[in-house]
């Protein structure tokens, strides 16, 4: 099979057709959303008729206030459900990443913490373990050993053994 390349005019024509189709779909979607909004408003929000007397206005205000409270409760319940679903989605994403084995390790921040604070963070505040390593060490007293240094001996031996006379003495002394 030979791969024929498309001409640039053909590509431009197809691109313009795709853009026209997409533009038409976006307009149709916007009209549909507007119709859905109007239908919902007609079903759930009755038309407002303003009465003339003061008592009727107060009753209307109380009625509207009760409706606002009911809608606010629904909004609160739905926001709780959405938050719960978001948390579940995050947990599932983490599980999927673990199963794929492509877990991206986050960059860790350097934290200065003593060993005591680290153990307390790991074990909780119930366990009070001190990690003072110096207290557990055995204390050893330093003893100064005085060694007798015979500096003259080894220097004298070297001087005696240096040169041909020294070698001769070395051989003669080893019978």
C-alpha positions as CSV (number, residue, x, y, z in Angstrom):
1,X,0.0,0.0,0.0
2,X,1.3,3.4,-0.9
3,X,0.8,6.2,1.6
4,X,-0.5,9.2,-0.3
5,X,-0.1,12.6,1.4
6,X,-3.0,14.9,1.6
7,X,-2.6,18.2,-0.1
8,X,-2.7,21.3,2.1
9,X,-5.9,22.6,0.5
10,X,-7.6,19.3,1.3
11,X,-6.4,19.5,4.9
12,X,-7.6,23.1,5.2
13,X,-11.0,22.1,3.8
14,X,-11.4,19.2,6.2
15,X,-10.3,21.4,9.1
16,X,-12.9,24.0,8.2
17,X,-15.6,21.4,8.0
18,X,-14.7,20.0,11.4
19,X,-14.8,23.5,12.9
20,X,-18.2,24.2,11.4
21,X,-19.6,20.9,12.8
22,X,-18.1,21.6,16.2
23,X,-19.5,25.2,16.2
24,X,-23.0,23.8,15.4
25,X,-22.7,21.2,18.1
26,X,-21.7,23.8,20.7
27,X,-24.6,26.1,19.7
28,X,-27.1,23.2,19.9
29,X,-25.7,22.3,23.4
30,X,-26.0,25.9,24.6
31,X,-29.7,26.0,23.4
32,X,-30.4,22.7,25.0
33,X,-28.9,23.9,28.3
34,X,-31.0,27.1,28.2
35,X,-34.2,25.1,27.5
36,X,-33.4,22.7,30.4
37,X,-32.8,25.7,32.7
38,X,-36.2,27.3,31.7
39,X,-38.1,24.0,32.1
40,X,-36.5,23.5,35.6
41,X,-37.4,27.0,36.7
42,X,-41.0,26.6,35.5
43,X,-41.3,23.3,37.5
44,X,-39.6,24.3,40.7
45,X,-40.1,28.1,41.0
46,X,-43.7,29.3,40.7
47,X,-44.4,32.8,39.4
48,X,-44.4,35.4,42.1
49,X,-47.7,37.3,42.7
50,X,-47.2,40.2,45.1
51,X,-50.2,40.8,47.3
52,X,-51.4,44.2,48.2
53,X,-52.0,44.0,52.0
54,X,-49.3,44.0,54.7
55,X,-50.3,40.7,56.3
56,X,-50.2,38.9,52.9
57,X,-46.7,40.3,52.3
58,X,-45.6,39.0,55.7
59,X,-47.0,35.6,55.0
60,X,-45.3,35.6,51.7
61,X,-42.0,36.5,53.3
62,X,-42.4,33.7,55.9
63,X,-43.2,31.2,53.1
64,X,-40.2,32.3,51.1
65,X,-38.0,32.1,54.2
66,X,-39.1,28.5,54.8
67,X,-38.3,27.6,51.2
68,X,-34.9,29.2,51.4
69,X,-34.2,27.1,54.6
70,X,-35.3,23.9,52.8
71,X,-33.1,24.6,49.8
72,X,-30.1,25.5,52.0
73,X,-30.5,22.2,53.9
74,X,-30.5,20.3,50.5
75,X,-27.5,22.3,49.4
76,X,-25.6,21.4,52.6
77,X,-26.5,17.7,52.3
78,X,-25.4,17.6,48.7
79,X,-22.1,19.3,49.4
80,X,-21.5,16.7,52.1
81,X,-22.2,13.9,49.6
82,X,-20.0,15.5,47.0
83,X,-17.1,15.8,49.5
84,X,-17.5,12.2,50.4
85,X,-17.5,11.1,46.8
86,X,-14.4,13.3,46.1
87,X,-12.6,11.5,48.9
88,X,-13.5,8.1,47.6
89,X,-12.3,9.1,44.1
90,X,-8.9,10.2,45.5
91,X,-8.6,6.9,47.4
92,X,-9.4,5.0,44.3
93,X,-6.9,7.0,42.3
94,X,-4.2,6.2,44.8
95,X,-5.1,2.5,44.7
96,X,-4.9,2.5,40.9
97,X,-1.5,4.2,41.0
98,X,-0.3,1.6,43.5
99,X,-1.6,-1.3,41.3
100,X,0.1,0.2,38.2
101,X,3.3,0.6,40.1
102,X,3.9,4.1,38.7
103,X,3.6,5.9,42.0
104,X,5.3,9.2,41.8
105,X,7.2,9.9,45.1
106,X,6.6,13.4,46.3
107,X,9.5,15.6,47.1
108,X,10.1,15.4,50.8
109,X,10.9,18.4,52.9
110,X,13.8,18.4,55.3
111,X,12.6,18.4,58.9
112,X,14.9,19.0,61.8
113,X,13.7,16.7,64.6
114,X,15.5,15.2,67.5
115,X,15.5,11.5,68.1
116,X,13.2,12.0,71.1
117,X,10.7,14.0,69.1
118,X,10.8,11.4,66.3
119,X,10.1,8.5,68.7
120,X,7.4,10.5,70.4
121,X,5.8,11.1,67.0
122,X,6.0,7.5,66.0
123,X,5.0,5.9,69.3
124,X,2.6,8.6,70.4
125,X,2.5,10.7,73.6
126,X,1.8,7.6,75.8
127,X,5.3,6.2,75.5
128,X,8.0,8.4,76.8
129,X,11.3,7.0,75.6
130,X,14.4,9.0,75.9
131,X,17.0,8.5,73.2
132,X,19.9,10.1,75.1
133,X,22.6,7.9,73.7
134,X,25.4,9.4,75.7
135,X,23.8,8.3,79.0
136,X,23.8,4.7,77.8
137,X,27.5,4.7,77.0
138,X,30.0,3.1,79.4
139,X,32.3,5.7,80.9
140,X,35.9,4.8,80.7
141,X,38.6,6.7,82.6
142,X,41.6,7.6,80.5
143,X,44.8,6.2,81.9
144,X,48.0,7.7,80.6
145,X,50.5,4.9,80.0
146,X,54.1,6.0,80.4
147,X,56.3,4.1,78.0
148,X,60.0,4.1,78.5
149,X,61.4,5.6,75.3
150,X,64.8,4.6,74.5
151,X,65.6,7.0,71.8
152,X,69.3,6.7,72.1
153,X,69.2,2.9,71.6
154,X,67.7,2.7,68.2
155,X,69.6,5.7,67.0
156,X,72.8,4.2,68.2
157,X,72.0,0.9,66.5
158,X,71.4,2.6,63.2
159,X,74.6,4.5,63.4
160,X,76.5,1.3,64.2
161,X,74.9,-0.6,61.3
162,X,75.3,2.2,58.8
163,X,78.1,1.9,56.3
164,X,80.2,-1.1,55.5
165,X,81.5,-1.4,59.0
166,X,78.0,-1.8,60.3
167,X,77.2,-4.5,57.8
168,X,80.3,-6.3,58.7
169,X,79.4,-6.0,62.4
170,X,75.9,-7.3,61.6
171,X,77.3,-10.4,60.0
172,X,79.9,-10.9,62.6
173,X,77.5,-10.6,65.5
174,X,75.3,-13.3,64.0
175,X,77.3,-16.5,64.5
